[in-house]
Amino acid sequence: TAAAAEPAAGVPVPGLYHHPVAEPDPVRVEEVGRRIKAWAVEEVELFPPDWEDQFDGFSLGRYMVACHPDAPTVDHLMVATRLMAAENALDDVYCEDHGGSPVGLGSRLLLAHTALDPLYTTAEYHPDWAASLHEDAPRRAYRSAMEYFVRQAGHSQADRYRHDMARLHLGYLAEAAWAETGHVPEVWEYLAMRQFNNFRPCPTITDTVGGYELPADLHALPAMQRVIALAGNATTIVNDLYSYTKELATPGLHLNLPVVIARREKLPVRDAYLKAVEVHNELMHAFEAAAAELAAELPVPTVLRFLRGVAAWVDGNHYWHCTNTYRYSLPDFW
């Protein structure tokens, strides 16, 4: 048996409602970390050598093992880990940290989306499209990660994921449009954008990673969609809170919930940040209440397991943000 992992560093945001998680299995963490780096470097050329420290600092192995405690094997974990690496590469290269821009983003996103949702076209034009999937790191990563995913997933699970990635890309486009025009949205508008530009594609595949399938009709229930949306919304505000100081250090105005509250409600930055914590807490309580209500109304084994998987993802996501001191540090508001 593996030795217990050293407790990870990191301090939770004071007052943030969350559940501590057990330290992820260090043997799995190391193996997932080794495999994802081999995939990134050898299979898809995900990053140039000078980004290696950032890739290592992201701690994808710790992230995914924490978020998917019921994954039967490392192979199952790798399905989620490749997709997460691909999503982050696209966000960095197309949108944010590494030369991304709102200008022309729609075209880049559409072409990348065809790596997930393939183009069916004529014989004359098919080779040009197929070649385009190898032209940049996000497309190479999306194509490869999706190939592995569809081997593990059922057809409806794969289609569900494509749908949630389309939602994500739509959220990116709204944020890009605001950046191009210098618009600071109303708080409710920002939260609407964040329901799309959020982590939803990650918990939505928890059954694939767990080695089972939540049937499409049960996944599509409005009550289940509400649970998944609330989980995505809460986890995304966790990202806003933990990445706040990192984003403030970047040039230009970077929208996150504390910034939007401060601007729109004319609050000092500390008060806006503390209000964002309360928004998160209300969403978390709503998520847990909605999940408990659905579990009581429909105690089907796959539904109960899926709800547990989503809750585990929410908790693992907080754990990773809280403990990833390589990327994040809290503002001095307390």
Secondary structure, DSSP 8 states (H G I E B T S, - for coil): -------------TT----------HHHHHHHHHHHHHIIIIIS--S-GGGHHHHHHT-HHHHHHHH-TT-SSHHHHHHHHHHHHHHHHHIIIIISTTT--STTHHHHHHHHHTTTS-----TTTHHHHHHHTTSSHHHHHHHHHHHHHHHHS-HHHHHHHHHHHHHHHHHHHHHHHHHHHT----HHHHHHHHHHSSSTTTGGGHHHHHT----HHHHTSHHHHHHHHHHHHHHHHHHHHHTHHHHHTSSS----HHHHHHHHTT--HHHHHHHHHHHHHHHHHHHHHHHHHHHHH---HHHHHHHHHHHHHHHHHHHHHHH-TTT----S--
